[in-house]
Amino acid sequence: MNRWTDGQREAPEPLEGPVRGTVLVGIGVWLLLFLGQLPFYGWYEDHGHTWFIWTCAAGAGLGLLGLWYVRARERAIRREAQDSA
């Protein structure tokens, strides 16, 4: 285990990609799952599984929070690049 923690290896650069698009696709999937389960709310309620529906709603909501975070991060990276130039 020491070979990974001895400090001789540098950490790799973080991967950059279409982060905003990835988050938007995730939000869309959670939202579609939420909307697709709504017609069956009665069945879920009868069987004690309404948390399935609310998990999808929470996923979409947290995705919106993540989208805000990604946009703020991109603005900060752009601002830092302008300041160093």
Secondary structure by P-SEA (a helix, b strand, c coil): cccccccccccccccccaaaaaaaaaaaaaaaaaaaaccaaaaaaaaccaaaaaaaaaaaaaaaaaaaaaaaaaaaaaaaaaaac
